[in-house]
């Protein structure tokens, strides 16, 4: 049975450790309110919740990348978190996940091409013929404490409500105050780059021709071409300034009609 959401719980659970706390608190309050005004109440979930939601909506969501699966990806509650959005009936209508990597002695290109980015044990769990080819010239510069944002999904009837401008921003801002990362990255399909999804997410630094996944769990029978988007903490703070100053949290007439 669906759980009815509590609008206050999510803000109460936020643990602000790094960064300008009052500034980030103001952002979280506005962003969570913006989601609520669109009929979506946020809460923390588990990676099991994320996978279950993915598996029960195959018509609107491709298979979840192994990177965000506990098995075989190796993500845990200590190395990642999941945000769920529920409607007023308690049904999950939106998801977002972030995990952290410690790449002090390695980098994104090495981790992706070795498939350690996707599997806790690539030799054991990789699919037959699976490979990842990283073509971004600066992929070796992605190192240190690297956060990865992903696991993004919105139920079709909740799309076009600007949730993509709200929930991913909450995820990466919370990851920053939780882990103090050096850089946050996201992999975005070329199709979504063509739809300016990266810009709506707030990314300025995107390498369109970045990586190719072959025979992966996400696209078993073909190739998946992905762009790599990056955001530094300074860019994150600038983006939060923009959101606080410019993003309109009020429900517009179209949303008001849909929720009436």
FENBEL-V789639 format. One line per field, one symbol per residue. phi: phi as a letter, one per 40 degrees, with the letter a starting at -180 (. if undefined). Layout:
phi = ???
//
This chain:
phi = .ccccbccccccccbcbbgccccccccdccccccccccgbbcacbbccccccccccbccbacdcdcdbbcbbcgcbccbaabbbbbcccgccbaaababbbbbcbaacdcccccgccbbcbdccbcccgcabbcbccbccccagcbcbcafcabddcbcgbgcccbccccccccccccbfccabbabbcccccccfcccccgcbbbbdcbabbbfcccbcbabbcbcbbbacdcccccccddcccbcccccccccdcccc
//
